[in-house]
Amino acid sequence: MAEIVGAIFGALGCICGTSTCNCIDQHRNFNDDVDELRRILDSLTSQKQDIESRIQEAEARGGQMVRQQVQEWLKQAEEIQVKLRAFSEKVQGVKWYKRACLDRLVCRKINMVKELLDKGSFPEGLVIERAPARGNIIPTENLVGEISTKEEIWRYLMGDEVGMIGVCGIGGVGKTTIMKNLHNDLQRETRFEKVIWVTVSHPLNVFELQKKIAVAMDQRLQDDEEVKMRAAALMEIMTRVRYVVILDDVWQKFSLKEVGIPDPNVQNGCKVVVTSRSIEVCSYLRCKIVEVKPLSQEESLKLFLDTVGDGVLQVPGLEEILKLIVEECAGLPLAIVVIAGSMRGVDDVNVWRNALTELRDRVRSVKDANDEIFKRLRFSFDRLDSLEVKNCFLYCSFFREDYVFSRRELIECWIDEGLIDGLPSREAACNRGHAIIDRLEKNFLLEKETFRSSTTATIFPSAGAKMHDVVRDMAIIGIGPEFGYMIKTGMNLVELPNEDGWVKDPKKLSLMENNILKVPRGLPPKCLSLSTLILSSNPNLSEIPESFFGEMLALKVLDLSRTAIETLPNSISKLENLSALRLQHCMKLKYLPSLANLRGLKKLDLHEAGIEVVPQGMGMLISLEYLDLLFCQNLKEIPTGILPNLSSLQYLGVCCLQETTIIRNLEEVARLKKLETLECEFDGIQDFNHFVNKFKDFQSAIAYSLGVGTRRYIMGRSKYELVITNCEIGEECVVLPNNLEDLWIIRGINMRSSLNKTVMLEMEANELRQCGVWHSEEIECVVELDSSSSSSLCCPVLDKLELLHLYMLPKLCELVRVEGAATPPHIFSNLKTLTIDYCSGMRKLLPLELQQAFQNLEEIIVLSCEQMEEIIASSDSDASSDKFTFPKLRILCLLALPQLKSICSVKGVMVCDSIEIIRILGCPHLKRIPVQLPLLDNGQPSPPPRLREIEIDEESKEWWESVEWDHKNLLQPFLKYSSYF
């Protein structure tokens, strides 16, 4: 048949000539060209996603902004994707006689996409540097004693004779605290362009060390290059600036050259500081050794009293006992604060006497230098009031050295382990977890930190914590084995330890963050009591033998997250005591055996796993409390009838990609009486609105985190959250759920000109507290009113709003646009924080007629708005002497506003007696600061009572001299120079 058709077309070509031949060729090529169009569209999608991911990484690091041509390319790519996807669907199955004409159009589309792909290479990079900062201020404790040591190091940093400085001393003596203080002092010193802090830890990983230094330099090295090539690239980067590199907690010998750090010398003016417990390591690096000595008795006593509280001296007979306890701390700051923290609030002399006896008993058994600090820290561990809290503390040592964990992550692990148990709800368990973390922090066994995720799309930092490396060593070496803990985290292992390396009768085993390639057929016989096995973050572990779990009948927690496993062995079905199975980010995982026998399973976490169908027997998991199926891209549905059987479910995470699946599953979800939290992802606005309208009563009963669009960001700032990302909004107005507290729209596509025309802000049933709109080409104002708008009913949602963040909105020109209508006086009346970033069309921030509505404002932050001319819009009369009162304003931050001419009218003043921080950087045309100073009882002006600092650009000292500010001389003590611009 094909031959006949070919012959006919051939004959037609001979009769009709060249044009017919071309037409026939196009007909023949049509299917190939359509396939090519789809393929090249997939390439465009991949390139766009890659660019967006790299931009997110750059934005997360800070210090960089997206190039304008990159933003335009992304917008163009988005438009082409939408149009050509629809086009490729239309040409599917088109009549044969139309194909010749359409083929020419397909070819033009292909060339158009190819041209866009070529433009998307961006050889100059995706981002440009904002004016660089030397580094970030590191939270740290004030020094008590150690002043002479700090001054000695400072002399070497400021002088020319020493390039390498080694700060040595036993663990807990204060090396890191001294260097943190010096690091912060260096931020105010103009000698160096960059101050870099890197925690090295044990074991040394050159690849990771290179990465950390590059990130600190606002650069990125190629992950697929060898260490030597990366070292050469890093060397070239670092030769551009005069820097100080502080390498904290170095355990092993290495050379600067293998990392890519140029040798510091007189010619380049650079410095490298190493802190280490080993003088040998510092000597190998040819450092000038500075040894940190323990505190004197007087200094130790002061630090102890600062921590425990001076009130203890009022207790009769306690002072002498207290001094003896301080003496037993041997001048080690870490031991002093930890022991003092454990005694805070104790005013019974008998308890103090007993504490002294216990501490002396511990110290008398000291055998070596490590033991010296361990025994003192062990005293504080022993004083923890319950086995529950002690086990929670020991679990923290599972994580790698210097790891900052989020509170949520840690508490979830504690719940999985059964360390927090017997409470009526998951919320109650989480509250108990926070109380335990608070207790450990107050006892200085954990340190408060800010958690910033590098593996999820979390936007805002959250509360976190970490273990001091010496405290972790004490937990692993000094205590862990007694409790059956065996910790081999981050040890660069490629296989499980041999039998000689196991602790006796291990109960909890962590092998996370190694490079284990395979596991044996079974664990040693001594592991029969093993209850926890963590093999997560072994990225090349792809197979587990069938017999591996055969003897682990006591196993309760199994974590294989972030591995390359494709299937789980059937023997897992025999683990009838298993209560938590964690398989997050196992994207190659296709098969799970039947879970029907795991009747005690409480947690099944398949977040972003590769499964295509739900595990067999999942409906039998009557004890299941936590089920996460978010971002399982290959999972098309949850079969009807499974969810109602999970009657104990408290948390559910699920993606709703098809409308039929959405409604069927969510109707079943609504019958889960114990459900406390729902995380749900929707593909588009229509499906989301359908959900909101159908399940309003259900939403009111539970906490929720809802996402719409192609890529999910996690804000994590409230119990009721909606995030719309990379989503076509168009004519469909977004319906808000009940009780909504946080609304974030990021890269909304085809939004309307105002927020209230994009989102149904007229709804009354919500509690919106925070709202952010980022990366939108269409938004011109937040609220747009016309003559048909009722001022009494307009946008009640915004009445309770406390935070408004507007970012990268090039067409934004005003907050409220009024055309033939009265401005509602209540709008923004509860707003506390107003942040405007990179809104290049904005000229005036606060409209004069709304000034009274901003009485609750606490923070005004305006950054990089190129056309911003005025913060509070002036009245028509230039001679106006308006008084603008902001009774609660604490922070006024104006950064990189090159056209800013005034904060308010020429003769106007701002009354803000609660002001604490004023930052004005990169505002060269601002001539006057109108903040009015309060008057004392005698009528004399005085600085605002809460004022802490006035920060200006160090390059703008002449500007400060010339700027008008009544009684400016009174403010000189608060002046601080910064290097941000």
Helices and strands as residue ranges (DSSP letters): H 2-16, H 18-61, E 64-66, H 68-91, H 96-119, E 127-129, H 147-158, E 164-168, H 175-186, E 194-199, H 206-216, H 227-238, E 243-248, H 256-259, E 271-276, H 279-284, E 288-291, H 297-308, G 310-314, H 319-328, H 333-343, H 349-364, H 369-382, H 387-395, G 396-398, E 405-406, H 407-417, H 426-442, E 447-451, E 462-466, H 469-473, I 474-479, G 480-483, E 485-487, G 499-501, E 508-510, G 525-527, E 532-534, E 557-559, G 570-574, E 580-582, E 603-605, G 618-620, E 626-628, G 643-645, E 651-656, H 659-669, E 677-682, H 685-694, H 696-701, E 703-709, E 720-725, E 742-746, H 755-758, E 770-774, E 781-785, G 796-800, E 803-807, E 814-818, E 833-837, E 844-846, G 848-854, E 859-863, E 870-872, E 883-885, E 891-895, E 909-911, E 917-921, E 949-953, G 954-956, H 957-962, G 968-974, E 975-978
